[in-house]
Amino acid sequence: MAAGLGAPDVIVVPPLDADEIAELLVRHGLPYRLAGRIHQASGGNPRLALTVGRSLKITRRSVHYADGLPLTGQSRLAARRMLDRVAAPVREALLLAALAHQPTAALLRRAGRPAADAELADAEQAGLISLGEDGAVAFTAGVLRSTLVAEADQATRAAGHAALAEAVYDPVHAVRHRALAGDAVDEALATALTEAAATARSRGNRALAAELGLLAADRTPADRPGPQLARLVTAAQDAGRACRADLARRAANAIMTRDAAPADRVRARLAVFDTAGQDLADLDEDYAHALQDAEGDIRLQAAVQLRLTWKYLLSEGNPGRSREAAIAAAALARRAGDASTEAEALAVRARVERSLGIEEAERRLAEARALEVAQGPAGALNPAQILTIRHALFDDRLAEAQAQLIALLPVVERRGTAEDVIEVCATLAEVQARLGQCTSALGHARRSLELTLEAGLSPGPAWYASAVAEAVGGSFARAESYARRGVQASEEEHDQIFLARNRYVLGRVQLITGNVAAAVRTLRSVQDLETAQQVVDPSIVRWHEELALALVATDEPARAAELIAATRPTAERLGRDTVLLGLDRAHAMCLAAQGEPETAVGLLRDLARRYAERDLLPEQGRTLVDVARLERRRRRRAPAQAALQAAAEVFTRLGAKPWLALTAEPVAAPRPDRTTASRGTATPLTEAELRLAHLVCQGASNQEAAAKMFLSVKTVEARLTRIYQKLDVRSRAQLAAALRHS
């Protein structure tokens, strides 16, 4: 109806992507991890997404172990209402499509729906599906598909599977449909399913292999408990490789209810551990059982100890205990002749020892990598291999890291798990952001996030990568949003590693955008986390430089100097050259705040050159912006403008949009008043003094300025007195004039 007739306007809201659904979820108390699944269930429809979310019957365990969502009530009702838009024959065709793995119009015709084209066209018109050019059928919301299947009776579903078994061309899917067409126990069928699972595994489809393995176990006669258990264990292991927590838990539960050998119970639990992602906090009982069941089998003991290294590191933030478990795992694996587990344990130990500042970490990593190479690839992405690349990132050997990642990406895409692809893309985003390859960094971060949400994994690591990429080439506002979400997701998952990293990038963005009081608080929290985790190496999360800069900006140069002095010896001992560059930048700003601006500018100009020599171009540009700001405070218009122009050229070449916006700040010519002219150049204001001066000139009272800057009123009054003395002004009106002319 027309708005002029009094009817309300109808606003068509386009589908939200999974990342936007995640933003919606947090406002309604639902875990971030569910974003991908709710997006699939709702098709991005915001109203349906909220309906799905509110209808979930969630326990903590169901959140982390269900691949399909436990949908009830309102979500099913909403789906039923949508399906009621079409006639019964169309719903029958849609049920057949819902039962198929990759439904097409041609498949439905072969399965006994001669009018499939017309029926699917009606469904598309009703907004229930979309049709590809090749007739491929895609449901607009996953809840439609699950509702069709759940609400059909067993006989109808069986008939549909029987028809599809005759219609599909792929023998793997044909045997799956045959199994689902009935529930009879049949060893011949179980054997066929086991063979189909092997075929799916060879194709790299571990999730389908796990599903087929579970079906094979269900169809195995009760008088064959040995083959049945073997099929369940293999299904659990396939589910672990596929990151399918729901299938791993189903297989594990089935194993635990049988008279399984301790070794089989351990293997089932290992699969569950491998699908838990970042959240290992609620698995203490499972770890205890696994350790007990592994007694007497040193190979399995090594495997359990290896999983414990990650629990201690991620959930407990205890690198010392993680290192002990890694040492134990490597020793046990060596005794068992398990080179793969030994290599992985050595890699974890190297990772922990690097954070603890133990110089033998690199030698340990080389040992792990040599073992991996000697035994051949255990998977598409091997632990020592990716850690070697990450160490290159930490050391700013960025060209080397990027070359290895680009060569690795097609390998993991072809043969790896979803987690492998996510890790390679996220690491590439970090490397390319550091290099200033903004478009590529944003693209790889986006892909990492999409895959993470789709797989139902913790989004904390992917949001960290997105925040890092956005802070260089996208938008500071989006970077801050991603970092905040990453902090919350990491807190939900008890992930201490990415909690620190997300807080670091949040604090860095807060500092860059001028929210310096918040930056100090955020970066102090990173310092507290790393202190609690005994982290020594300053190259992994580089909060030291940022916190020192934030302290200078809040008029605490002495504290900044103390932090720099405390960090420098460790960076020198470990050979962290580019960390030292960052500390030198912070030292230059300390010098400027302590009345040595000329020395500071000289040091910053030299640093900009050294950053360029290391191909750290975003850091070069940032340093030139610092030069421009210091020169402006010294009322040296031409050098300030030249530095700002040089920074703009760097950021333009890189496509670093948020940084380019910073270079648009005007650098006005100095116009000293009579008093200033008689005294010569005024003493420059610090960042904190400038911020306070601008606040009071915008009309803030001393009390309001104190609240905004998180200071006491007395501190504001004392700081204003210093500002008045430096600029030789006596009123707020004169202060405003001085700022306009500076």
C-alpha positions in Angstrom: 0.0 0.0 0.0 1.1 3.6 -0.6 2.5 5.5 2.3 0.0 8.3 1.5 -2.9 6.1 2.4 -1.7 5.8 5.9 -0.1 2.4 5.7 3.4 2.0 7.2 6.3 1.9 4.8 7.7 -1.6 4.4 11.5 -1.6 4.7 13.2 -4.6 3.0 16.2 -5.5 5.0 18.9 -7.3 2.9 20.2 -10.6 4.4 22.9 -10.1 7.0 26.3 -11.9 6.6 27.6 -14.2 9.4 29.7 -11.4 10.9 26.7 -9.1 11.2 24.7 -12.0 12.7 27.5 -12.3 15.3 27.1 -8.6 16.2 23.4 -9.2 16.6 23.8 -12.2 18.8 25.9 -10.4 21.5 23.0 -8.1 22.2 20.8 -11.0 23.0 23.2 -13.0 25.3 24.0 -15.7 22.8 27.6 -17.1 22.3 29.5 -15.7 19.3 30.5 -19.3 18.3 26.9 -19.9 17.2 26.9 -17.0 14.7 27.8 -19.2 11.6 25.2 -21.8 12.4 22.5 -19.3 13.2 23.4 -17.5 9.9 23.0 -20.8 8.0 19.7 -21.6 9.8 18.2 -18.1 9.2 19.7 -17.4 5.7 20.8 -14.0 7.2 17.2 -12.9 7.8 17.6 -10.8 11.0 14.2 -11.5 12.4 14.5 -15.2 11.7 18.0 -15.2 13.2 16.7 -13.8 16.4 13.8 -16.2 16.4 16.3 -19.1 15.9 18.5 -17.7 18.6 15.8 -17.3 21.2 14.4 -20.8 20.5 17.6 -22.6 21.2 17.8 -24.9 24.2 21.4 -24.4 25.0 23.7 -25.8 27.6 27.4 -24.9 27.5 28.2 -28.4 26.1 25.5 -28.2 23.4 27.0 -24.9 22.2 30.3 -26.5 21.6 29.4 -30.0 20.5 26.3 -29.6 18.3 26.8 -28.9 14.6 23.1 -28.7 14.0 21.3 -26.4 16.3 18.8 -27.8 18.8 15.9 -25.8 17.3 12.5 -25.8 18.9 9.4 -23.8 19.3 9.3 -20.4 17.6 12.0 -21.1 15.0 10.1 -24.2 13.7 6.9 -22.3 13.8 8.4 -19.5 11.7 9.8 -22.0 9.2 6.4 -23.8 9.0 4.7 -20.5 8.3 7.1 -19.8 5.5 6.6 -23.3 4.0 2.8 -22.8 4.2 3.1 -20.3 1.4 3.3 -23.1 -1.1 1.0 -26.0 -2.0 1.5 -29.6 -0.7 3.2 -30.9 -4.0 5.8 -28.1 -3.7 6.5 -29.0 -0.1 6.9 -32.7 -1.1 9.5 -31.7 -3.8 11.3 -29.5 -1.2 11.5 -32.4 1.3 13.2 -34.5 -1.4 15.6 -31.6 -2.0 16.2 -31.4 1.8 17.1 -35.1 2.0 19.6 -34.8 -0.9 23.3 -33.9 -0.4 23.5 -31.6 -3.5 19.9 -31.3 -4.8 19.2 -30.2 -8.4 16.1 -30.1 -10.5 17.4 -33.0 -12.6 18.0 -35.1 -9.5 14.5 -34.5 -8.3 13.1 -35.5 -11.7 15.0 -38.7 -11.7 13.8 -39.4 -8.2 10.2 -39.3 -9.3 9.2 -35.6 -9.5 8.4 -35.1 -13.2 7.0 -31.6 -12.4 10.1 -30.6 -10.4 11.0 -27.6 -12.5 7.5 -26.0 -11.9 7.5 -26.9 -8.3 10.9 -25.5 -7.6 10.0 -22.3 -9.5 7.0 -21.9 -7.2 9.3 -22.4 -4.2 11.7 -19.8 -5.5 8.9 -17.3 -6.0 7.9 -17.8 -2.4 11.4 -17.0 -1.2 12.1 -20.5 0.1 15.0 -21.5 -2.3 17.2 -20.0 -4.9 17.9 -21.9 -8.2 21.3 -21.8 -9.9 21.7 -21.7 -13.7 22.5 -25.5 -13.6 19.3 -26.1 -11.6 21.1 -26.4 -8.2 18.8 -25.9 -5.3 19.8 -23.8 -2.3 17.5 -23.2 0.6 17.3 -19.5 1.6 17.4 -20.5 5.3 18.8 -23.7 6.8 15.9 -23.9 9.3 13.6 -24.6 6.3 15.6 -27.6 5.4 15.8 -29.0 8.9 12.1 -28.3 9.6 11.1 -30.2 6.4 13.2 -33.2 7.5 12.2 -33.1 11.2 8.5 -32.9 10.6 8.2 -35.6 8.0 7.3 -39.0 9.3 9.8 -41.9 9.1 8.0 -43.6 6.3 8.0 -40.5 4.1 11.7 -39.9 4.8 12.6 -43.5 4.0 10.7 -43.3 0.7 12.5 -40.2 -0.2 15.9 -41.7 0.5 15.0 -44.9 -1.4 14.1 -42.8 -4.4 17.3 -40.8 -4.2 19.4 -43.9 -3.8 18.2 -44.9 -7.3 18.6 -41.4 -8.7 22.1 -40.2 -7.6 25.1 -41.0 -9.7 27.7 -41.0 -7.0 28.0 -44.5 -5.4 29.1 -43.0 -2.1 25.8 -41.0 -1.8 23.8 -43.9 -3.2 24.9 -46.2 -0.3 24.3 -43.4 2.2 20.7 -43.0 0.9 20.2 -46.8 0.9 21.2 -46.9 4.6 18.9 -44.0 5.5 16.0 -45.6 3.6 15.7 -48.2 6.4 17.1 -49.1 9.8 17.7 -52.8 9.3 20.9 -54.3 10.7 22.9 -55.7 7.7 26.6 -56.5 7.7 26.7 -56.3 3.9 25.3 -52.8 4.0 27.7 -51.9 6.9 30.6 -53.1 4.9 29.5 -51.0 1.9 29.2 -48.0 4.1 32.7 -48.6 5.5 34.0 -48.7 2.0 32.1 -45.6 1.0 33.6 -43.8 4.1 37.1 -44.8 2.9 36.3 -43.3 -0.5 35.0 -40.1 1.1 38.2 -39.9 3.2 40.4 -40.3 0.2 38.5 -37.4 -1.5 39.3 -35.3 1.6 35.7 -35.2 2.8 36.3 -36.3 6.4 32.9 -35.1 7.6 31.0 -37.3 5.2 33.4 -40.2 6.1 32.5 -39.7 9.7 28.8 -39.7 9.0 29.1 -42.9 6.9 31.2 -44.5 9.6 28.5 -43.8 12.2 25.9 -45.3 9.8 28.1 -48.3 9.3 28.3 -48.8 13.1 24.5 -48.5 13.4 24.0 -51.1 10.7 26.5 -53.6 12.1 24.9 -56.7 13.7 25.2 -57.0 17.5 27.1 -60.2 17.3 30.0 -58.3 15.7 31.1 -55.9 18.5 34.7 -55.8 17.2 34.0 -54.4 13.8 31.3 -52.1 15.3 33.8 -50.5 17.7 36.4 -50.2 15.0 33.9 -48.3 12.8 33.0 -46.0 15.7 36.6 -45.2 16.5 37.4 -44.5 12.9 34.3 -42.3 12.6 35.4 -40.4 15.7 38.9 -39.8 14.2 37.4 -38.6 10.9 35.1 -36.2 12.8 38.1 -34.9 14.7 40.0 -34.2 11.5 36.9 -32.6 10.0 36.3 -30.3 13.1 32.8 -31.8 13.4 32.2 -31.7 17.2 28.7 -33.1 16.9 29.8 -36.2 15.0 32.9 -36.7 17.3 30.7 -36.5 20.4 28.1 -38.9 18.9 30.9 -41.5 18.2 32.5 -40.9 21.6 29.2 -41.4 23.4 28.5 -44.6 21.5 32.0 -45.9 22.4 31.6 -45.1 26.1 28.3 -47.0 26.3 30.0 -50.2 24.9 32.5 -52.6 26.4 35.3 -50.7 24.7 39.0 -51.2 25.4 40.7 -48.3 27.2 42.7 -47.4 24.1 39.5 -47.0 22.1 38.0 -44.7 24.8 41.2 -42.6 24.6 41.0 -42.3 20.8 37.4 -41.2 21.1 38.2 -38.5 23.7 41.2 -37.3 21.6 38.8 -36.7 18.7 36.5 -34.6 21.1 39.6 -32.6 22.3 40.5 -31.9 18.7 37.1 -30.4 17.9 36.8 -28.2 20.9 38.7 -25.3 19.2 39.9 -22.7 21.6 37.5 -23.7 24.5 39.1 -26.4 26.5 38.1 -25.2 29.9 35.1 -27.6 30.4 37.0 -30.8 29.5 38.8 -31.5 32.8 36.9 -34.7 33.4 37.5 -35.9 29.9 41.3 -35.3 30.3 41.3 -37.1 33.6 39.6 -40.2 32.1 41.9 -40.1 29.0 45.0 -40.1 31.2 43.7 -43.0 33.3 42.7 -45.0 30.2 46.1 -44.4 28.5 48.1 -46.0 31.3 50.3 -48.7 29.9 50.2 -47.4 26.3 53.0 -44.9 25.9 51.9 -43.8 22.5 48.4 -42.8 23.8 50.0 -41.2 26.9 52.0 -39.1 24.5 48.9 -38.1 22.6 47.0 -37.1 25.8 50.0 -35.1 27.1 50.2 -33.3 23.8 46.5 -32.2 24.1 47.2 -31.1 27.6 49.9 -28.7 26.4 47.2 -26.7 24.6 44.8 -26.8 27.6 47.5 -25.4 29.9 48.5 -22.8 27.4 45.1 -21.6 26.1 42.7 -22.1 28.9 44.9 -21.8 32.0 47.5 -19.3 30.5 50.2 -21.4 32.2 53.2 -21.8 29.8 55.4 -23.4 32.5 52.9 -26.3 32.9 52.4 -26.4 29.1 56.2 -26.8 28.6 56.3 -29.6 31.1 53.5 -31.5 29.3 55.3 -30.9 26.0 58.6 -32.3 27.3 56.7 -35.4 28.6 54.8 -35.8 25.4 58.0 -35.7 23.3 59.8 -38.2 25.5 56.9 -40.6 25.5 56.5 -40.3 21.7 60.2 -40.9 21.2 60.0 -44.1 23.3 57.0 -45.2 21.3 58.6 -44.4 17.9 55.9 -41.9 17.1 57.8 -39.3 15.2 54.7 -37.3 14.3 53.6 -36.8 17.9 57.2 -36.1 18.9 57.5 -33.4 16.2 54.3 -31.8 17.3 55.3 -31.8 21.0 58.7 -30.3 20.2 56.9 -27.6 18.2 54.6 -26.8 21.1 57.6 -26.7 23.4 59.4 -24.3 21.0 56.3 -22.1 20.9 56.2 -21.9 24.7 59.9 -21.4 25.1 59.8 -18.5 22.6 57.2 -16.7 24.8 59.3 -17.4 27.9 62.4 -15.9 26.3 64.3 -19.2 26.3 67.0 -18.8 23.6 67.0 -22.6 22.7 63.4 -22.2 21.3 64.7 -21.8 17.7 66.9 -24.9 18.0 63.9 -26.9 19.4 61.8 -25.7 16.5 64.4 -26.8 14.0 64.5 -30.3 15.5 60.7 -30.5 15.2 60.8 -29.3 11.6 63.6 -31.8 10.7 61.4 -34.6 12.1 58.4 -33.5 10.1 60.5 -33.3 6.9 62.1 -36.7 7.5 58.8 -38.6 8.0 57.0 -36.8 5.2 53.9 -34.7 5.6 51.5 -35.9 8.2 48.9 -33.5 7.0 48.4 -30.5 4.8 49.6 -28.2 7.5 52.2 -29.5 10.0 52.7 -27.8 13.4 56.4 -27.1 13.2 55.9 -25.8 9.6 53.3 -23.2 10.6 55.2 -22.2 13.7 58.4 -21.6 11.7 56.3 -19.2 9.6 54.9 -17.5 12.6 58.4 -17.0 14.1 59.4 -15.4 10.8 56.4 -13.1 11.3 57.5 -12.3 14.9 61.0 -11.5 13.6 59.6 -9.4 10.7 61.1 -11.7 8.1 57.9 -10.9 6.3 58.9 -11.7 2.7 60.0 -15.1 3.8 56.8 -15.7 5.7 54.6 -14.5 2.9 56.3 -16.7 0.3 55.8 -19.8 2.4 52.2 -19.0 3.2 51.3 -18.4 -0.4 52.9 -21.7 -1.4 51.0 -23.5 1.4 47.6 -22.0 0.8 46.6 -24.2 -2.3 47.9 -27.3 -0.4 45.7 -26.7 2.6 42.8 -25.8 0.3 43.1 -29.1 -1.5 44.0 -31.5 1.3 43.7 -29.7 4.6 40.9 -29.1 7.2 38.9 -26.0 7.6 41.1 -25.0 10.6 44.2 -25.4 8.3 42.8 -22.9 5.8 41.7 -20.6 8.5 45.2 -20.5 10.1 47.0 -19.9 6.9 44.6 -17.1 5.8 44.7 -15.5 9.3 48.5 -15.6 9.4 48.7 -14.2 5.8 46.5 -11.3 6.9 48.9 -10.5 9.7 51.9 -10.7 7.5 50.4 -8.6 4.7 49.1 -6.0 7.1 52.6 -5.6 8.6 53.9 -5.2 5.0 51.2 -2.7 4.1 49.6 -5.0 1.5 46.2 -3.7 2.5 43.8 -5.2 0.0 45.3 -8.7 0.3 45.4 -8.5 4.1 41.7 -7.5 4.2 40.8 -10.3 1.8 42.6 -13.0 3.7 41.2 -11.8 7.0 37.7 -11.8 5.6 38.1 -15.4 4.3 39.5 -16.5 7.6 36.5 -15.1 9.4 33.9 -16.5 7.0 35.3 -20.0 7.3 35.6 -19.7 11.1 31.9 -18.7 11.5 30.8 -21.3 9.0 32.7 -24.1 10.9 31.3 -22.9 14.2 34.8 -22.3 15.7 35.7 -19.7 18.2 35.9 -16.4 16.2 38.5 -14.8 18.6 41.5 -15.6 16.4 39.8 -14.6 13.2 38.5 -11.3 14.7 42.0 -10.6 15.8 43.3 -11.0 12.2 40.4 -8.9 10.9 41.2 -6.1 13.5 44.8 -6.1 12.5 44.0 -5.9 8.8 41.3 -3.2 9.3 43.7 -1.1 11.4 46.0 -0.8 8.4 43.9 -0.8 5.3 40.2 -0.6 6.3 38.8 1.5 9.0 39.8 2.2 12.6 36.2 2.0 13.7 35.8 -1.5 12.2 39.2 -2.5 13.7 38.0 -1.4 17.1 34.7 -3.3 16.7 36.5 -6.5 15.6 38.9 -6.2 18.5 36.2 -5.7 21.0 34.3 -8.7 19.7 37.5 -10.7 19.7 38.0 -9.8 23.4 34.5 -11.0 24.3 34.7 -14.2 22.2 38.1 -15.0 23.8 36.6 -14.4 27.3 33.7 -16.7 26.4 36.2 -19.4 25.3 38.7 -18.9 28.2 41.3 -18.3 25.5 44.1 -16.4 27.2 46.3 -16.2 24.1 43.9 -14.4 21.9 42.4 -12.4 24.8 45.8 -10.7 25.1 46.1 -10.3 21.3 42.7 -8.8 20.8 43.2 -6.4 23.7 46.5 -5.4 22.2 45.1 -4.4 18.9 42.2 -2.6 20.7 44.6 -0.6 22.7 46.7 0.2 19.7 43.6 1.5 17.8 42.5 3.5 20.8 45.9 5.2 21.0 46.0 6.0 17.3 42.5 7.5 17.3 43.2 9.7 20.4 41.4 7.8 23.1 44.6 7.7 25.1 43.2 7.1 28.6 41.3 4.1 27.4 44.4 2.9 25.5 46.5 3.0 28.7 43.8 0.9 30.6 43.6 -1.6 27.7 47.3 -2.0 27.2 47.9 -2.2 31.0 45.5 -5.2 30.9 47.6 -6.8 28.2 50.7 -6.2 30.4 48.9 -7.9 33.3 47.9 -10.9 31.2 51.4 -11.4 29.8 52.9 -11.0 33.3 50.5 -13.7 34.6 51.4 -15.9 31.7 55.2 -15.3 32.3 55.6 -14.0 28.7 59.1 -12.6 28.3 59.6 -12.2 24.6 58.4 -8.7 23.5 58.1 -9.6 19.8 55.0 -11.8 20.0 52.5 -9.2 21.2 54.1 -5.8 20.9 52.2 -3.9 23.6 55.4 -2.4 25.1 55.9 0.3 22.5 52.2 1.1 22.4 51.9 1.4 26.1 54.9 3.6 26.3 53.5 5.9 23.7 50.1 6.0 25.5 51.9 6.9 28.7 53.7 9.8 27.0 50.3 11.0 25.6 48.8 11.0 29.1 51.7 13.1 30.4 53.6 10.3 32.1 56.9 10.2 30.2 58.9 9.1 33.2 56.8 5.9 33.4 57.1 5.4 29.7 60.9 5.7 30.0 60.9 3.1 32.8 58.9 0.6 30.6 61.3 1.2 27.7 64.3 0.7 29.9 62.8 -2.5 31.4 62.0 -4.0 27.9 65.2 -3.0 26.0 67.7 -5.5 27.6 65.4 -8.5 26.8 64.9 -7.3 23.2 68.7 -6.9 22.8 69.4 -10.3 24.4 67.0 -12.1 22.1 68.0 -10.1 19.0 64.5 -8.6 18.4 65.7 -5.8 16.1 62.4 -4.4 15.0 61.1 -4.4 18.6 64.1 -2.1 19.3 62.9 0.2 16.5 59.5 0.5 18.2 61.2 1.2 21.5 63.3 3.9 19.9 60.2 5.5 18.5 58.6 5.6 22.0 61.9 6.9 23.4 61.8 9.7 20.8 58.4 10.8 22.0 59.6 10.7 25.6 62.4 13.0 24.7 59.9 15.4 23.0 57.7 15.4 26.1 60.7 16.1 28.3 61.8 19.2 26.4 64.1 17.8 23.7 62.0 18.0 20.5 64.9 18.6 18.2 66.7 15.4 19.3 63.3 13.6 19.1 62.7 14.7 15.5 66.1 13.7 14.4 65.7 10.2 15.9 62.2 9.8 14.3 63.5 10.8 10.9 66.3 8.2 11.2 63.7 5.6 12.3 61.5 6.3 9.3 64.5 5.5 7.1 65.3 2.3 9.0 61.6 1.1 8.8 61.6 1.7 5.0 64.8 -0.4 4.7 63.1 -3.3 6.5 60.0 -2.9 4.2 57.9 -2.0 7.3 56.2 0.7 5.3 53.1 1.3 7.5 55.5 1.9 10.4 57.5 4.2 8.3 54.4 6.2 7.5 53.3 6.3 11.2 56.7 7.6 12.2 56.5 10.4 9.6 53.2 11.4 11.0 54.9 11.6 14.4 57.6 13.8 12.9 54.9 16.1 11.4 53.1 16.5 14.7 56.3 17.3 16.6 57.4 19.8 14.0 54.0 21.4 14.1 54.3 21.8 17.9 57.6 23.5 17.3 55.8 25.8 14.9 57.9 24.7 12.0 55.3 24.7 9.3 57.4 23.7 6.2 59.1 20.6 7.8 55.8 19.5 9.3 54.0 19.8 6.0 56.9 17.9 4.2 56.8 15.1 6.7 53.0 14.9 6.4 53.2 14.8 2.6 55.8 12.1 2.7 53.6 10.0 5.0 50.6 10.6 2.7 52.6 9.3 -0.2 53.5 6.1 1.7 49.9 5.5 2.7 48.5 6.3 -0.7 50.9 3.7 -2.3 49.8 1.1 0.2 46.1 1.9 0.1 46.2 2.5 3.9 42.9 4.4 4.0 42.6 5.1 7.8 46.2 6.3 8.0 45.8 8.4 4.9 42.9 10.2 6.6 45.2 11.1 9.5 47.5 12.9 7.1 44.7 15.2 6.1 45.2 17.2 9.3 46.1 20.8 8.5 49.5 22.1 9.5 48.8 25.8 9.9 51.4 28.5 9.8 52.4 29.8 13.2 51.1 33.2 14.2 52.6 34.1 17.5 51.0 37.0 19.4 53.1 39.8 20.7 54.0 38.2 23.9 55.0 34.9 22.3 57.0 36.7 19.6 59.0 38.6 22.3 59.9 35.4 24.1 60.7 33.4 20.9 59.2 30.0 20.1 56.8 28.7 22.8 57.5 25.4 24.6 55.5 22.7 22.7 52.5 21.1 24.4 52.4 17.4 25.1 49.7 15.2 23.5 47.8 15.2 26.9 48.1 19.0 27.2 46.9 19.5 23.6 43.8 17.2 24.2 42.9 19.1 27.4 43.4 22.5 25.7 41.0 21.4 22.9 38.4 20.2 25.4 38.3 23.4 27.3 38.2 25.5 24.1 35.2 23.4 23.0 33.4 24.5 26.2 34.2 21.7 28.6 34.4 22.8 32.3 37.3 21.6 34.4 35.0 18.9 35.9 33.8 17.7 32.5 37.4 17.6 31.1 38.5 15.7 34.2 35.8 13.1 33.6 36.6 12.7 29.9 40.3 12.3 30.5 39.9 10.2 33.6 41.8 12.7 35.7 41.1 14.5 39.0 39.9 18.1 38.8 43.1 19.2 40.6 45.2 17.5 37.9 43.3 19.3 35.2 43.7 22.6 37.0 47.5 22.1 37.4 47.8 21.0 33.7 45.8 24.0 32.5 48.2 26.3 34.5 51.2 24.7 32.7 49.4 25.2 29.3 48.7 28.8 30.0 52.4 29.3 31.0 53.7 27.5 27.9 51.6 29.5 25.6 51.7 32.7 27.6 47.9 33.2 27.7 45.7 34.2 30.5 42.2 33.1 29.5 40.3 30.5 27.6 39.6 33.0 24.8 43.3 33.7 24.4 44.0 29.9 24.6 41.5 29.3 21.8 43.2 32.0 19.7 46.6 30.5 20.3 45.4 27.0 19.2 43.8 28.4 16.1 47.1 30.1 15.1 49.3 27.1 16.0 
